[in-house]
């Protein structure tokens, strides 16, 4: 019975906010962000250079003739603690990860991210005379307790010109 009252209250608040924002002409993205922050638990968002990286997308780290480090940020946009549950916290898979063309140079320093907080990790595209020149690809996996993105994954691509 208590859960029904709480969810009824949350739904009423969401409807009220929708009406207020629509009456005031606010953008839908603002409304979406407000609604997300009211009704959700932990919410993983991965960024690079301030831009969101959608789950299951491709991210190009660039081209290099030497090692190239790219810093990514994990942000918790939810209302509950985001737990990074993997061991290792950030994992790479794929032939180029296995060949060490891509490595996790720096793992996140914590595995519990408070709402609104962030933590960084670094992926390195390693230049390798052994592998030669070419396009390298790996998949980044970040297991976590976000209910709709339990294993946040995206591909990284880069060109080794060594």
C-alpha positions in Angstrom: 0.0 0.0 0.0 2.8 2.4 0.9 4.5 1.9 -2.5 1.3 2.7 -4.3 1.0 6.0 -2.5 4.7 6.9 -3.2 4.4 6.1 -6.9 1.1 7.9 -7.1 2.8 11.0 -5.6 5.7 10.7 -8.0 3.4 10.5 -10.9 1.4 13.5 -9.8 4.7 15.5 -9.4 5.8 14.4 -12.9 2.5 15.5 -14.4 2.6 18.8 -12.6 6.1 19.5 -13.8 5.1 18.6 -17.4 2.3 21.0 -17.3 4.4 23.8 -15.8 7.2 23.3 -18.3 4.9 23.1 -21.3 3.0 26.2 -20.2 6.3 28.1 -19.8 7.5 26.9 -23.2 10.6 25.1 -21.9 12.4 22.7 -24.2 11.6 19.0 -24.0 15.2 18.1 -23.1 14.9 20.2 -19.9 11.6 18.4 -19.1 13.2 15.0 -19.8 16.1 15.8 -17.5 13.9 16.9 -14.7 11.6 13.9 -15.0 14.6 11.5 -15.1 16.1 13.1 -12.0 12.8 12.6 -10.1 11.9 9.0 -10.9 15.2 7.2 -11.2 17.8 5.5 -9.1 21.5 5.4 -10.4 22.0 6.6 -13.9 25.4 6.0 -15.7 26.5 8.6 -18.2 29.9 8.3 -19.9 31.5 11.4 -21.4 34.6 12.5 -23.3 35.4 16.1 -23.7 32.1 17.1 -22.2 30.0 15.2 -24.8 27.9 12.2 -23.9 28.8 8.8 -25.4 25.6 6.8 -25.9 25.6 3.2 -24.9 26.4 0.8 -27.8 27.9 3.6 -29.9 31.3 4.1 -31.6 33.9 6.6 -30.4 37.0 7.5 -32.5 40.0 8.3 -30.3 42.0 9.6 -33.3 45.2 8.7 -35.1 48.6 8.3 -33.6 52.2 7.3 -34.3 52.8 7.2 -30.5 50.7 6.3 -27.5 47.5 8.2 -27.4 45.6 8.5 -24.0 41.9 9.5 -24.0 40.2 10.4 -20.7 36.6 9.4 -20.2 34.3 10.5 -17.4 31.7 8.4 -15.7 29.0 10.5 -14.2 26.1 9.5 -12.0 23.0 11.5 -13.1 20.7 9.5 -10.8 19.5 9.9 -7.3 21.1 6.8 -5.8 24.7 5.6 -5.6 26.0 4.2 -8.8 28.1 1.1 -8.2 30.7 0.1 -10.7 30.5 -3.7 -10.3 33.1 -5.1 -12.7 36.4 -6.7 -11.9 38.2 -4.9 -13.5 35.9 -1.9 -13.2 36.4 -1.0 -16.9 37.2 -3.9 -19.2 38.2 -4.1 -22.9 37.3 -6.9 -25.3 38.0 -7.7 -28.9 41.0 -8.7 -31.0 42.8 -5.4 -30.7 42.3 -5.3 -26.9 43.7 -8.8 -26.7 46.7 -7.7 -28.8 47.1 -4.8 -26.4 46.5 -2.1 -29.1 44.0 -0.7 -26.6 44.5 -0.9 -22.8 42.9 0.7 -19.8 45.8 2.9 -18.7 44.0 4.1 -15.6 41.0 2.5 -13.9 38.4 4.6 -12.0 39.7 5.3 -8.5 36.4 4.4 -6.8 33.6 1.9 -7.4 30.8 3.9 -5.7 29.8 7.2 -7.3 27.4 9.5 -5.4 24.6 11.3 -7.2 26.0 14.2 -9.3 29.7 13.0 -8.9 32.1 11.8 -11.5 35.2 9.6 -11.8 37.7 9.4 -14.7 39.4 6.5 -16.5 41.9 6.5 -19.3 42.0 4.3 -22.5 45.3 4.2 -24.3 45.8 3.4 -28.0 49.3 2.0 -28.0 51.4 2.5 -31.1 53.0 -0.7 -32.0 55.6 -1.5 -34.6 54.7 -5.2 -34.0 51.1 -4.7 -35.0 52.0 -2.3 -37.8 49.7 0.4 -39.1 46.0 0.2 -39.3 42.6 0.8 -37.7 42.2 -0.7 -34.2 38.9 -1.4 -32.4 37.9 -2.6 -29.0 34.8 -2.6 -26.9 34.7 -0.9 -23.5 32.5 -2.5 -20.9 31.5 -0.9 -17.6 29.3 -3.2 -15.5 27.2 -1.2 -13.0 23.9 -1.1 -11.1 22.0 1.3 -13.5 18.7 -0.6 -14.0 18.5 0.0 -17.8 22.3 0.0 -18.6 23.6 -2.8 -16.4 26.6 -3.3 -18.7 27.3 0.1 -20.3 29.3 -0.6 -23.4 30.7 1.3 -26.4 33.3 0.8 -29.1 36.6 2.7 -29.4 38.3 3.0 -32.7 41.7 4.5 -33.5 44.3 4.4 -36.2 47.9 3.3 -35.5 50.2 5.0 -37.9 53.4 3.6 -36.3 
